Amino acid sequence: MHISRAAHPRTDHHTRDIVDQAIAALPKVGLRRAAEFLAAMNVAPDVAVRTLCYPHRRRTS
């Protein structure tokens, strides 16, 4: 049984804000620099990969 991501609302607003900054900068700075930014901000590697490489898997709530 697959549980929808919507069933788990986001609680880490700080990480959400950092991820939003990386996504906004992506067209200008590129994938590598966005990834470096997320790493420097201590965003978990699985979150960074999902955010940058698989945007359709990103939580939106």
Secondary structure, 3 states (H helix, E strand, C coil): CCCCHHHCCCCCHHHHHHHHHHHHHHHHHHHHHHHHHHHHCCCCHHHHHHHHHCHHHCCCC
